[in-house]
C-alpha cells in the first residue's frame, strides 16, 4: 500500500514539474527576439482581508494581483490604518461597523454567533425592563408588539441571564430587572447595532413619552 502511495506522489510531483516547465518555456518564447515581451498586468481586487500582493504566472505573462481591503459589513474601501480586524473571522472592518467588547473587536455576524444575538423585539423588550417597565400591557403599549412576542422575548432574555425575576416581601412581590450582563447588552446594541434603526428610534420616542407621563 505504501508503495502505491509513493508512486502516486511521485507522479503528481512529475506532473507539477512538467506544468512549471511548460509555463517557463512559454515565457521564454515570448521573450525571444521578434516576439512581443511578456505581458505584465497589475490587477486590483477587493478583499475582506488585509492588503496583500500576489504574483500569478499565466501563459500570457505575469499578473500582479493587489488585494484592496474593504469592510466586510458595508464594503467600503479601507485606507491606511483606518480599519479593524474581527477577532473571530479575521476579516477587515471600518470604524463605523466594528463592535468592541472586552478589548476585542468583532464584526456583527461573529458577535451575534459567538456572543449574543438579539432581535429588535428582544432589544426593545430589554430596554423596557431596564427602564422599570415590566408589566406586559405596558411593554406592549410602548413597543407596539404582540404580547406573545413579548413573552418569547422575556423568556429568551431570562435564559440568556440578561434579566432576572426576584421575589420580594416573602414572595408577595415579583420584581423583574436587568442583570449586569443585560446592562452591557443594552450598551453594546445601542452603540453598535440598533442605535440608528428607525423602529428603535420611534420606540425611544414612545418610551420617553410614557416615562414622562408616569408618576
LINKA-V504899 format. One record per pair of residues at least 24 apart in sequence whose C-alpha atoms are under 10 Angstrom apart, sorted by sequence separation. I is the first residue (numbers start at 1). J is the second residue. D is the distance in Angstrom with one decimal. If there is no record, write none. Layout:
I|J|D / I|J|D
This chain:
37|61|8.5 / 38|62|7.3 / 39|63|8.1 / 40|64|7.4 / 41|65|8.3 / 42|66|7.4 / 43|67|8.4 / 44|68|6.5 / 45|69|8.6 / 46|70|6.3 / 47|71|8.5 / 48|72|5.4 / 69|93|8.9 / 70|94|8.0 / 71|95|9.2 / 73|97|6.6 / 86|110|8.0 / 87|111|9.8 / 121|145|7.7 / 125|149|9.7 / 126|150|9.9 / 158|182|9.6 / 162|186|9.3 / 45|70|9.9 / 46|71|9.7 / 47|72|8.5 / 48|73|9.2 / 69|94|9.9 / 71|96|9.6 / 72|97|8.8 / 73|98|8.9 / 86|111|9.3 / 121|146|10.0 / 125|150|6.8 / 129|154|9.3 / 157|182|8.2 / 71|97|8.0 / 72|98|9.9 / 88|114|8.6 / 124|150|9.5 / 125|151|9.4 / 48|75|8.1 / 51|78|9.4 / 71|98|9.4 / 122|149|9.0 / 126|153|8.3 / 47|75|9.2 / 50|78|9.2 / 51|79|9.5 / 121|149|7.7 / 122|150|7.8 / 125|153|6.8 / 126|154|7.8 / 30|59|9.6 / 46|75|9.0 / 48|77|9.6 / 51|80|10.0 / 121|150|7.4 / 122|151|9.9 / 124|153|9.4 / 125|154|7.2 / 27|57|9.2 / 30|60|8.5 / 46|76|9.9 / 47|77|9.3 / 48|78|9.7 / 122|152|8.6 / 123|153|8.6 / 27|58|8.8 / 30|61|8.7 / 46|77|8.1 / 121|152|9.5 / 122|153|5.0 / 126|157|7.3 / 26|58|9.2 / 27|59|7.2 / 121|153|6.9 / 122|154|7.6 / 125|157|8.8 / 130|162|10.0 / 24|57|9.2 / 26|59|6.4 / 27|60|7.7 / 50|83|9.4 / 120|153|9.9 / 121|154|9.9 / 122|155|9.8 / 130|163|8.7 / 23|57|7.7 / 24|58|9.7 / 25|59|9.5 / 26|60|8.2 / 27|61|6.9 / 50|84|9.6 / 73|107|7.3 / 119|153|8.9 / 122|156|7.9 / 123|157|9.2 / 129|163|7.9 / 23|58|7.2 / 24|59|8.9 / 26|61|8.9 / 27|62|9.2 / 50|85|8.5 / 72|107|7.8 / 73|108|7.8 / 118|153|9.1 / 122|157|7.3 / 23|59|6.2 / 49|85|8.4 / 71|107|9.5 / 72|108|9.6 / 73|109|8.7 / 126|162|7.9 / 20|57|9.7 / 22|59|8.9 / 23|60|9.4 / 48|85|9.7 / 72|109|9.7 / 126|163|7.7 / 23|61|9.3 / 118|156|9.1 / 118|157|8.9 / 49|89|9.6 / 50|90|9.0 / 49|90|7.2 / 50|91|7.5 / 51|92|9.7 / 134|175|8.2 / 135|176|9.3 / 48|90|8.8 / 49|91|5.0 / 50|92|6.4 / 134|176|6.5 / 48|91|5.4 / 49|92|5.5 / 50|93|9.8 / 117|160|9.9 / 132|175|9.4 / 133|176|8.9 / 134|177|8.1 / 47|91|8.9 / 48|92|5.5 / 49|93|9.1 / 116|160|8.5 / 132|176|8.1 / 133|177|9.1 / 47|92|8.7 / 48|93|8.2 / 132|177|7.1 / 130|176|9.2 / 131|177|8.8 / 132|178|9.1 / 129|176|7.1 / 130|177|6.5 / 131|178|9.2 / 129|177|6.0 / 130|178|5.7 / 128|177|9.8 / 129|178|6.6 / 130|179|9.1 / 128|178|9.8 / 126|177|9.2 / 127|178|9.0 / 126|178|7.6 / 130|182|8.3 / 129|182|9.8 / 130|183|7.7 / 127|182|9.3 / 126|182|7.6 / 127|183|9.2 / 130|186|8.5 / 143|199|9.3 / 126|183|9.1 / 143|200|8.9 / 127|185|9.8 / 126|185|8.9 / 127|186|6.9 / 143|202|9.1 / 144|203|8.4 / 126|186|7.4 / 142|202|9.7 / 143|203|6.0 / 142|203|6.6 / 143|204|9.0 / 123|185|8.6 / 124|186|9.3 / 142|204|8.7 / 144|206|9.6 / 123|186|7.4 / 127|190|9.7 / 142|205|9.1 / 143|206|7.9 / 142|206|5.6 / 143|207|8.1 / 141|206|8.8 / 142|207|5.9 / 123|189|7.7 / 141|207|9.4 / 142|208|9.4 / 118|185|8.9 / 123|190|8.8 / 142|209|9.1 / 117|185|9.8 / 139|207|9.4 / 142|210|7.3 / 116|185|8.0 / 120|189|9.6 / 141|210|9.1 / 119|189|10.0 / 124|194|9.7 / 118|189|8.3 / 123|194|8.4 / 117|189|9.7 / 138|210|9.1 / 116|189|9.7 / 120|193|9.7 / 120|194|7.5 / 133|207|9.6 / 118|193|9.9 / 119|194|9.5 / 124|199|9.4 / 128|203|9.8 / 124|200|7.0 / 127|203|9.8 / 128|204|9.7 / 131|207|8.9 / 120|197|8.9 / 123|200|8.6 / 127|204|9.2 / 133|210|9.8 / 121|199|9.7 / 133|211|9.1 / 120|199|8.1 / 121|200|9.2 / 124|203|7.4 / 128|207|7.8 / 132|211|9.6 / 120|200|7.3 / 124|204|8.7 / 127|207|9.2 / 131|211|8.5 / 101|184|9.2 / 124|207|9.7 / 108|192|8.6 / 108|193|7.8 / 101|188|7.8 / 100|188|8.1 / 99|188|7.7 / 99|189|9.2 / 100|191|9.8 / 99|191|8.6 / 100|192|8.5 / 99|192|6.0 / 98|192|7.5 / 99|193|8.4 / 97|192|7.2 / 98|193|9.8 / 96|192|8.1 / 97|193|8.5
